[in-house]
């Protein structure tokens, strides 16, 4: 389960990088959403609910 979440997190990091011309106007939305997801995963890991 952790390996799947790690791979998913890496793919989201790559996808949140605004390197393509059509995604330049998105601003901080993709990386902000990814940051919230990362914080939730950290909290779940610390509390022991992430197996």
N, C-alpha and C positions, 0 to 999 in steps of 0.2 A: 504494500500500500504506500509506503513512504517513497519507494522508487518511482512509482507512477506519479505521485505528487511532485517529486523533484523534477522529473522530465517535463511535466505539465508547466511547472513554474519556469523552467528554462525556456520552453517554447513561448510562453507569455512574455518573458523578458525580451526575446528576440522580436516578437510581434509588436511590442510597445515602442520599439525604437523608431522614431519618425524619419526613416531614411528615404522614403519614396515621395515623389512630388505631390501626389494626391493626398498624402497624410500630413503634410506640413501644417494645414489649417486646423488640425485636431487639437492642438495645444497640449495641455498637461493631462487631458482626460484619460488616455490609455495608461500612462505611467501612474497616475493617481489611483485608478482602479486597481492596478497591479499592486500598488503599495498597500492598499486596504486589504486585499486578498492575502498578501504576505504577512501582514500583522495578525490577521485572523488565524493563519496557519501557525504562526509562532505561539499565539495564545493557546491554541488547541494542543500543540506539542508540549508546552510547559505544564498545562493542567493534566496531561496524560490521556486526553480523549482521542488523540491521534495514534492509531496503532500501527 
